[in-house]
Amino acid sequence: MSHRILLLGAPGAGKGTQSAKLADAYGIEHVTTGDALRANKDMETEYGTPRSFMEAGELVPDPVVNEIVKTALADADGFVLDGYPRNLDQAEYLSEITDLDAVVLLDVDDEVLVDRLTGRRVCDGCGANFHVDFQPPEEDGVCDECGGELIQRDDDTEETARERLEVFYENTEPVIDHFRDEGDLVTVDGEAAPDEVFARIRDVIEE
């Protein structure tokens, strides 16, 4: 049986980690908006191609993102969707084009999210990700993969992290309410160890 799963959660809630685990476990596609846009950046829509917006440094408008996601889901035999829908219009569109088997919201306290976001370190050589608490490198400040320097990105400072959370709640509360109203939403405590969180998500999917 191929599963159609939507994972919701604030930045830092662990959507990427859990989506990758689910994709592996069930042999389904991990669909993110960013990947879908990059894979289809020259797809013609009535509003233009995603590339035209990306190269201008503009946000890709909803109707274009919707078309791209629709194409990605149509090509997938089962999927876990991560990073879409970002607002109510996208959520309503998603409900029209597919029947989801599970909608899981990863619930994590704001202070924990800020710790997770500000603790991330990225290698300026190969781009590998580390975390000062959860995934520290063997040697402080040095990448295990290539020996490059680990840096904190500008969007991982506390101020930026709190701004990102504010934007997320503003846009995504209506999305959460939409799926709650449809009776599909299940909330999972996302603060446990990743394997424990994964076990809880699997329980929801397999019920």
CYANA upper distance limits for C-alpha pairs under 8 A (distance plus 0.5 A):
  2 SER  CA     26 TYR  CA      7.99
  2 SER  CA     28 ILE  CA      7.55
  2 SER  CA     77 ASP  CA      6.79
  2 SER  CA     78 GLY  CA      5.11
  2 SER  CA     79 PHE  CA      8.29
  3 HIS  CA     26 TYR  CA      8.03
  3 HIS  CA     28 ILE  CA      7.78
  3 HIS  CA     78 GLY  CA      5.32
  3 HIS  CA     79 PHE  CA      6.80
  3 HIS  CA     80 VAL  CA      8.27
  3 HIS  CA    101 ASP  CA      6.87
  4 ARG  CA     78 GLY  CA      5.70
  4 ARG  CA     79 PHE  CA      5.54
  4 ARG  CA     80 VAL  CA      6.58
  4 ARG  CA     81 LEU  CA      8.49
  4 ARG  CA     99 ASP  CA      7.99
  4 ARG  CA    100 LEU  CA      5.61
  4 ARG  CA    101 ASP  CA      5.75
  4 ARG  CA    102 ALA  CA      7.30
  5 ILE  CA     79 PHE  CA      6.64
  5 ILE  CA     80 VAL  CA      5.08
  5 ILE  CA     81 LEU  CA      6.72
  5 ILE  CA    100 LEU  CA      6.48
  5 ILE  CA    101 ASP  CA      6.39
  5 ILE  CA    102 ALA  CA      5.47
  5 ILE  CA    103 VAL  CA      6.54
  5 ILE  CA    104 VAL  CA      8.24
  6 LEU  CA     80 VAL  CA      6.16
  6 LEU  CA     81 LEU  CA      5.32
  6 LEU  CA     82 ASP  CA      7.06
  6 LEU  CA    100 LEU  CA      7.63
  6 LEU  CA    102 ALA  CA      6.79
  6 LEU  CA    103 VAL  CA      5.26
  6 LEU  CA    104 VAL  CA      6.77
  7 LEU  CA     15 LYS  CA      6.96
  7 LEU  CA     19 SER  CA      7.86
  7 LEU  CA     80 VAL  CA      7.50
  7 LEU  CA     81 LEU  CA      6.62
  7 LEU  CA     82 ASP  CA      6.03
  7 LEU  CA     83 GLY  CA      8.40
  7 LEU  CA    103 VAL  CA      6.55
  7 LEU  CA    104 VAL  CA      5.53
  7 LEU  CA    105 LEU  CA      6.58
  7 LEU  CA    106 LEU  CA      7.94
  8 LEU  CA     15 LYS  CA      7.57
  8 LEU  CA     82 ASP  CA      7.41
  8 LEU  CA     83 GLY  CA      7.86
  8 LEU  CA    103 VAL  CA      7.89
  8 LEU  CA    104 VAL  CA      6.51
  8 LEU  CA    105 LEU  CA      5.11
  8 LEU  CA    106 LEU  CA      6.71
  8 LEU  CA    176 ILE  CA      8.48
  9 GLY  CA     13 ALA  CA      6.09
  9 GLY  CA     14 GLY  CA      8.18
  9 GLY  CA     15 LYS  CA      7.06
  9 GLY  CA    105 LEU  CA      5.99
  9 GLY  CA    106 LEU  CA      5.42
  9 GLY  CA    107 ASP  CA      7.14
 10 ALA  CA    106 LEU  CA      8.27
 10 ALA  CA    108 VAL  CA      8.37
 10 ALA  CA    113 LEU  CA      8.34
 10 ALA  CA    165 LEU  CA      7.06
 10 ALA  CA    168 PHE  CA      6.84
 10 ALA  CA    169 TYR  CA      8.25
 11 PRO  CA    113 LEU  CA      7.71
 11 PRO  CA    117 LEU  CA      8.07
 11 PRO  CA    164 ARG  CA      7.75
 11 PRO  CA    165 LEU  CA      7.24
 11 PRO  CA    168 PHE  CA      8.17
 12 GLY  CA    113 LEU  CA      5.78
 12 GLY  CA    114 VAL  CA      8.12
 12 GLY  CA    116 ARG  CA      6.39
 12 GLY  CA    117 LEU  CA      6.13
 13 ALA  CA    106 LEU  CA      6.70
 13 ALA  CA    107 ASP  CA      7.67
 13 ALA  CA    108 VAL  CA      6.55
 13 ALA  CA    113 LEU  CA      6.95
 13 ALA  CA    190 GLY  CA      6.97
 14 GLY  CA     18 GLN  CA      6.65
 14 GLY  CA    106 LEU  CA      8.16
 14 GLY  CA    190 GLY  CA      7.91
 14 GLY  CA    194 PRO  CA      8.48
 15 LYS  CA     19 SER  CA      6.29
 15 LYS  CA     82 ASP  CA      7.01
 15 LYS  CA    106 LEU  CA      8.08
 16 GLY  CA     20 ALA  CA      6.70
 16 GLY  CA     82 ASP  CA      7.56
 17 THR  CA     21 LYS  CA      6.94
 17 THR  CA    194 PRO  CA      8.34
 18 GLN  CA     22 LEU  CA      6.63
 18 GLN  CA    194 PRO  CA      7.97
 18 GLN  CA    197 VAL  CA      8.49
 18 GLN  CA    198 PHE  CA      6.80
 19 SER  CA     23 ALA  CA      6.56
 19 SER  CA     30 HIS  CA      6.79
 19 SER  CA     80 VAL  CA      6.65
 19 SER  CA     81 LEU  CA      8.10
 19 SER  CA     82 ASP  CA      7.39
 20 ALA  CA     24 ASP  CA      6.77
 20 ALA  CA     30 HIS  CA      6.92
 21 LYS  CA     25 ALA  CA      6.56
 21 LYS  CA    198 PHE  CA      8.04
 22 LEU  CA     26 TYR  CA      6.50
 22 LEU  CA     27 GLY  CA      8.41
 22 LEU  CA     28 ILE  CA      8.16
 22 LEU  CA     80 VAL  CA      7.67
 22 LEU  CA    198 PHE  CA      8.41
 23 ALA  CA     27 GLY  CA      5.92
 23 ALA  CA     28 ILE  CA      5.25
 23 ALA  CA     29 GLU  CA      6.22
 23 ALA  CA     30 HIS  CA      6.09
 23 ALA  CA     79 PHE  CA      7.68
 23 ALA  CA     80 VAL  CA      7.08
 24 ASP  CA     28 ILE  CA      7.51
 28 ILE  CA     76 ALA  CA      7.94
 28 ILE  CA     77 ASP  CA      6.97
 28 ILE  CA     78 GLY  CA      5.45
 28 ILE  CA     79 PHE  CA      5.43
 28 ILE  CA     80 VAL  CA      7.50
 29 GLU  CA     76 ALA  CA      6.66
 29 GLU  CA     77 ASP  CA      7.79
 29 GLU  CA     78 GLY  CA      6.80
 29 GLU  CA     79 PHE  CA      4.95
 29 GLU  CA     80 VAL  CA      6.73
 30 HIS  CA     79 PHE  CA      6.31
 30 HIS  CA     80 VAL  CA      5.56
 30 HIS  CA     81 LEU  CA      6.77
 30 HIS  CA     82 ASP  CA      7.95
 31 VAL  CA     35 ASP  CA      7.50
 31 VAL  CA     36 ALA  CA      7.22
 31 VAL  CA     72 ALA  CA      7.75
 31 VAL  CA     73 LEU  CA      8.26
 31 VAL  CA     79 PHE  CA      7.07
 31 VAL  CA     80 VAL  CA      6.55
 31 VAL  CA     81 LEU  CA      5.41
 31 VAL  CA     82 ASP  CA      6.74
 32 THR  CA     36 ALA  CA      6.59
 32 THR  CA     81 LEU  CA      6.56
 32 THR  CA     82 ASP  CA      5.53
 32 THR  CA     83 GLY  CA      6.22
 32 THR  CA     84 TYR  CA      7.60
 33 THR  CA     37 LEU  CA      6.55
 33 THR  CA     65 VAL  CA      7.97
 33 THR  CA     69 VAL  CA      7.44
 33 THR  CA     82 ASP  CA      7.82
 33 THR  CA     83 GLY  CA      6.46
 33 THR  CA     84 TYR  CA      6.67
 34 GLY  CA     38 ARG  CA      6.69
 35 ASP  CA     39 ALA  CA      6.52
 36 ALA  CA     40 ASN  CA      6.65
 36 ALA  CA     68 ILE  CA      6.92
 36 ALA  CA     69 VAL  CA      7.03
 36 ALA  CA     72 ALA  CA      6.90
 37 LEU  CA     41 LYS  CA      5.84
 37 LEU  CA     50 PRO  CA      7.07
 37 LEU  CA     65 VAL  CA      7.80
 37 LEU  CA     68 ILE  CA      6.97
 40 ASN  CA     50 PRO  CA      8.04
 40 ASN  CA     68 ILE  CA      7.29
 41 LYS  CA     49 THR  CA      6.72
 41 LYS  CA     50 PRO  CA      5.31
 41 LYS  CA     51 ARG  CA      5.38
 42 ASP  CA     49 THR  CA      5.80
 42 ASP  CA     50 PRO  CA      6.92
 42 ASP  CA     51 ARG  CA      6.51
 43 MET  CA     49 THR  CA      5.98
 43 MET  CA     50 PRO  CA      7.59
 43 MET  CA     68 ILE  CA      8.33
 44 GLU  CA     48 GLY  CA      6.33
 44 GLU  CA     49 THR  CA      5.54
 45 THR  CA     49 THR  CA      6.55
 45 THR  CA     64 VAL  CA      6.99
 45 THR  CA     67 GLU  CA      7.96
 47 TYR  CA     63 PRO  CA      8.20
 47 TYR  CA     64 VAL  CA      7.21
 48 GLY  CA     52 SER  CA      7.31
 48 GLY  CA     64 VAL  CA      8.31
 49 THR  CA     53 PHE  CA      7.80
 49 THR  CA     64 VAL  CA      8.09
 50 PRO  CA     54 MET  CA      6.66
 50 PRO  CA     60 VAL  CA      6.75
 50 PRO  CA     64 VAL  CA      7.35
 50 PRO  CA     65 VAL  CA      8.41
 51 ARG  CA     55 GLU  CA      6.33
 52 SER  CA     56 ALA  CA      6.88
 53 PHE  CA     57 GLY  CA      6.76
 53 PHE  CA     58 GLU  CA      5.60
 53 PHE  CA     59 LEU  CA      6.99
 53 PHE  CA     60 VAL  CA      6.12
 54 MET  CA     58 GLU  CA      6.31
 54 MET  CA     59 LEU  CA      7.50
 54 MET  CA     60 VAL  CA      7.33
 60 VAL  CA     64 VAL  CA      7.11
 60 VAL  CA     65 VAL  CA      7.02
 61 PRO  CA     65 VAL  CA      6.87
 62 ASP  CA     66 ASN  CA      6.40
 62 ASP  CA     89 ASP  CA      8.45
 62 ASP  CA     90 GLN  CA      7.43
 63 PRO  CA     67 GLU  CA      6.79
 64 VAL  CA     68 ILE  CA      6.82
 65 VAL  CA     69 VAL  CA      6.62
 66 ASN  CA     70 LYS  CA      6.52
 66 ASN  CA     90 GLN  CA      7.32
 66 ASN  CA     93 TYR  CA      7.87
 66 ASN  CA     94 LEU  CA      8.48
 67 GLU  CA     71 THR  CA      6.77
 68 ILE  CA     72 ALA  CA      6.75
 69 VAL  CA     73 LEU  CA      6.59
 70 LYS  CA     74 ALA  CA      6.56
 70 LYS  CA     97 ILE  CA      7.69
 71 THR  CA     75 ASP  CA      6.80
 72 ALA  CA     76 ALA  CA      6.93
 73 LEU  CA     77 ASP  CA      8.47
 73 LEU  CA     78 GLY  CA      8.40
 73 LEU  CA     79 PHE  CA      7.58
 84 TYR  CA     90 GLN  CA      8.01
 84 TYR  CA     91 ALA  CA      8.46
 85 PRO  CA     90 GLN  CA      5.53
 85 PRO  CA     91 ALA  CA      5.66
 85 PRO  CA     94 LEU  CA      7.88
 85 PRO  CA    175 VAL  CA      7.78
 86 ARG  CA     90 GLN  CA      7.06
 86 ARG  CA     91 ALA  CA      7.94
 86 ARG  CA    171 ASN  CA      6.90
 86 ARG  CA    172 THR  CA      6.41
 86 ARG  CA    175 VAL  CA      7.76
 87 ASN  CA     91 ALA  CA      6.79
 87 ASN  CA    171 ASN  CA      5.71
 87 ASN  CA    172 THR  CA      6.09
 87 ASN  CA    174 PRO  CA      7.41
 87 ASN  CA    175 VAL  CA      6.29
 88 LEU  CA     92 GLU  CA      6.64
 88 LEU  CA    171 ASN  CA      8.15
 88 LEU  CA    172 THR  CA      7.92
 88 LEU  CA    174 PRO  CA      6.14
 88 LEU  CA    175 VAL  CA      5.50
 88 LEU  CA    178 HIS  CA      7.82
 89 ASP  CA     93 TYR  CA      6.73
 90 GLN  CA     94 LEU  CA      6.59
 91 ALA  CA     95 SER  CA      6.81
 91 ALA  CA    175 VAL  CA      6.39
 91 ALA  CA    178 HIS  CA      7.79
 92 GLU  CA     96 GLU  CA      6.96
 92 GLU  CA    178 HIS  CA      8.28
 93 TYR  CA     97 ILE  CA      6.99
 94 LEU  CA     98 THR  CA      6.68
 95 SER  CA     99 ASP  CA      7.10
 95 SER  CA    100 LEU  CA      8.30
101 ASP  CA    205 ILE  CA      7.84
102 ALA  CA    184 ASP  CA      6.96
102 ALA  CA    185 LEU  CA      7.76
102 ALA  CA    186 VAL  CA      8.24
102 ALA  CA    204 VAL  CA      7.94
102 ALA  CA    205 ILE  CA      6.48
103 VAL  CA    179 PHE  CA      7.90
103 VAL  CA    184 ASP  CA      6.26
103 VAL  CA    185 LEU  CA      5.43
103 VAL  CA    186 VAL  CA      6.69
104 VAL  CA    185 LEU  CA      6.44
104 VAL  CA    186 VAL  CA      5.55
104 VAL  CA    187 THR  CA      6.29
104 VAL  CA    188 VAL  CA      7.24
104 VAL  CA    201 ILE  CA      7.79
105 LEU  CA    176 ILE  CA      8.46
105 LEU  CA    185 LEU  CA      7.50
105 LEU  CA    186 VAL  CA      6.69
105 LEU  CA    187 THR  CA      5.20
105 LEU  CA    188 VAL  CA      6.51
106 LEU  CA    187 THR  CA      6.66
106 LEU  CA    188 VAL  CA      5.67
106 LEU  CA    189 ASP  CA      6.49
106 LEU  CA    190 GLY  CA      5.44
107 ASP  CA    187 THR  CA      6.97
107 ASP  CA    188 VAL  CA      6.44
107 ASP  CA    189 ASP  CA      5.52
107 ASP  CA    190 GLY  CA      5.64
107 ASP  CA    191 GLU  CA      7.93
108 VAL  CA    112 VAL  CA      7.17
108 VAL  CA    113 LEU  CA      7.06
108 VAL  CA    189 ASP  CA      7.09
108 VAL  CA    190 GLY  CA      5.80
108 VAL  CA    191 GLU  CA      6.11
109 ASP  CA    113 LEU  CA      6.82
109 ASP  CA    191 GLU  CA      8.29
110 ASP  CA    114 VAL  CA      6.70
110 ASP  CA    165 LEU  CA      8.42
111 GLU  CA    115 ASP  CA      6.77
112 VAL  CA    116 ARG  CA      6.68
112 VAL  CA    191 GLU  CA      8.30
113 LEU  CA    117 LEU  CA      6.56
114 VAL  CA    118 THR  CA      6.46
114 VAL  CA    158 GLU  CA      7.01
114 VAL  CA    161 ALA  CA      6.48
114 VAL  CA    162 ARG  CA      7.36
115 ASP  CA    119 GLY  CA      6.42
116 ARG  CA    120 ARG  CA      7.19
116 ARG  CA    131 HIS  CA      8.20
117 LEU  CA    156 ASP  CA      6.09
117 LEU  CA    157 THR  CA      8.16
117 LEU  CA    158 GLU  CA      8.29
117 LEU  CA    161 ALA  CA      6.83
118 THR  CA    152 GLN  CA      8.28
118 THR  CA    156 ASP  CA      5.33
118 THR  CA    157 THR  CA      5.86
118 THR  CA    158 GLU  CA      6.38
118 THR  CA    161 ALA  CA      7.56
119 GLY  CA    131 HIS  CA      5.81
119 GLY  CA    132 VAL  CA      5.76
119 GLY  CA    133 ASP  CA      7.42
119 GLY  CA    152 GLN  CA      8.44
119 GLY  CA    156 ASP  CA      8.11
120 ARG  CA    129 ASN  CA      7.53
120 ARG  CA    130 PHE  CA      6.34
120 ARG  CA    131 HIS  CA      4.95
120 ARG  CA    132 VAL  CA      7.06
120 ARG  CA    152 GLN  CA      7.08
120 ARG  CA    156 ASP  CA      7.35
121 ARG  CA    129 ASN  CA      6.48
121 ARG  CA    130 PHE  CA      5.61
121 ARG  CA    131 HIS  CA      6.19
121 ARG  CA    132 VAL  CA      7.74
121 ARG  CA    150 LEU  CA      6.13
121 ARG  CA    151 ILE  CA      5.80
121 ARG  CA    152 GLN  CA      5.44
121 ARG  CA    153 ARG  CA      7.67
122 VAL  CA    127 GLY  CA      6.23
122 VAL  CA    128 ALA  CA      6.25
122 VAL  CA    129 ASN  CA      5.24
122 VAL  CA    130 PHE  CA      6.71
122 VAL  CA    150 LEU  CA      5.72
122 VAL  CA    151 ILE  CA      5.88
122 VAL  CA    152 GLN  CA      6.90
122 VAL  CA    153 ARG  CA      7.61
123 CYS  CA    127 GLY  CA      5.20
123 CYS  CA    128 ALA  CA      5.80
123 CYS  CA    129 ASN  CA      7.13
123 CYS  CA    142 VAL  CA      8.37
123 CYS  CA    143 CYS  CA      6.48
123 CYS  CA    148 GLY  CA      6.42
123 CYS  CA    149 GLU  CA      6.12
123 CYS  CA    150 LEU  CA      4.86
123 CYS  CA    151 ILE  CA      6.72
124 ASP  CA    148 GLY  CA      6.90
124 ASP  CA    149 GLU  CA      6.42
124 ASP  CA    150 LEU  CA      6.71
124 ASP  CA    151 ILE  CA      7.10
125 GLY  CA    146 CYS  CA      7.75
125 GLY  CA    148 GLY  CA      5.67
125 GLY  CA    149 GLU  CA      7.50
126 CYS  CA    145 GLU  CA      8.24
126 CYS  CA    146 CYS  CA      7.30
126 CYS  CA    148 GLY  CA      7.88
128 ALA  CA    143 CYS  CA      7.92
128 ALA  CA    145 GLU  CA      7.79
130 PHE  CA    134 PHE  CA      8.39
130 PHE  CA    135 GLN  CA      5.76
130 PHE  CA    136 PRO  CA      6.26
130 PHE  CA    137 PRO  CA      7.01
131 HIS  CA    135 GLN  CA      5.09
131 HIS  CA    136 PRO  CA      5.67
131 HIS  CA    137 PRO  CA      8.31
132 VAL  CA    136 PRO  CA      5.28
132 VAL  CA    137 PRO  CA      8.27
136 PRO  CA    140 ASP  CA      8.07
137 PRO  CA    141 GLY  CA      7.68
137 PRO  CA    142 VAL  CA      7.11
137 PRO  CA    143 CYS  CA      6.79
137 PRO  CA    144 ASP  CA      6.43
138 GLU  CA    142 VAL  CA      8.18
138 GLU  CA    144 ASP  CA      6.96
139 GLU  CA    143 CYS  CA      8.15
139 GLU  CA    144 ASP  CA      8.11
141 GLY  CA    149 GLU  CA      6.49
141 GLY  CA    150 LEU  CA      5.46
141 GLY  CA    151 ILE  CA      8.01
142 VAL  CA    147 GLY  CA      6.03
142 VAL  CA    148 GLY  CA      6.32
142 VAL  CA    149 GLU  CA      5.62
142 VAL  CA    150 LEU  CA      6.15
143 CYS  CA    147 GLY  CA      5.13
143 CYS  CA    148 GLY  CA      5.64
143 CYS  CA    149 GLU  CA      6.68
143 CYS  CA    150 LEU  CA      6.60
152 GLN  CA    156 ASP  CA      6.83
152 GLN  CA    157 THR  CA      8.06
153 ARG  CA    157 THR  CA      7.86
154 ASP  CA    160 THR  CA      8.22
155 ASP  CA    160 THR  CA      5.98
155 ASP  CA    161 ALA  CA      7.32
156 ASP  CA    160 THR  CA      6.87
156 ASP  CA    161 ALA  CA      6.49
157 THR  CA    161 ALA  CA      6.53
158 GLU  CA    162 ARG  CA      6.67
159 GLU  CA    163 GLU  CA      6.83
160 THR  CA    164 ARG  CA      6.59
161 ALA  CA    165 LEU  CA      6.83
162 ARG  CA    166 GLU  CA      6.76
163 GLU  CA    167 VAL  CA      6.80
164 ARG  CA    168 PHE  CA      6.60
165 LEU  CA    169 TYR  CA      6.70
166 GLU  CA    170 GLU  CA      6.71
167 VAL  CA    171 ASN  CA      6.70
168 PHE  CA    172 THR  CA      6.09
168 PHE  CA    173 GLU  CA      8.39
169 TYR  CA    173 GLU  CA      5.89
171 ASN  CA    175 VAL  CA      8.01
172 THR  CA    176 ILE  CA      6.75
173 GLU  CA    177 ASP  CA      6.68
174 PRO  CA    178 HIS  CA      6.53
175 VAL  CA    179 PHE  CA      7.03
176 ILE  CA    180 ARG  CA      6.59
176 ILE  CA    185 LEU  CA      8.05
177 ASP  CA    181 ASP  CA      6.48
178 HIS  CA    182 GLU  CA      6.87
179 PHE  CA    183 GLY  CA      6.81
179 PHE  CA    184 ASP  CA      6.06
179 PHE  CA    185 LEU  CA      5.95
180 ARG  CA    184 ASP  CA      6.46
180 ARG  CA    185 LEU  CA      5.41
186 VAL  CA    204 VAL  CA      7.97
188 VAL  CA    197 VAL  CA      7.99
188 VAL  CA    200 ARG  CA      7.37
188 VAL  CA    201 ILE  CA      7.43
189 ASP  CA    197 VAL  CA      7.53
190 GLY  CA    197 VAL  CA      6.33
191 GLU  CA    197 VAL  CA      8.08
192 ALA  CA    196 GLU  CA      6.51
192 ALA  CA    197 VAL  CA      6.39
193 ALA  CA    197 VAL  CA      6.80
194 PRO  CA    198 PHE  CA      6.55
195 ASP  CA    199 ALA  CA      6.70
196 GLU  CA    200 ARG  CA      6.92
197 VAL  CA    201 ILE  CA      6.82
198 PHE  CA    202 ARG  CA      6.74
199 ALA  CA    203 ASP  CA      6.80
200 ARG  CA    204 VAL  CA      6.99
201 ILE  CA    205 ILE  CA      6.84
202 ARG  CA    206 GLU  CA      6.50
203 ASP  CA    207 GLU  CA      6.51
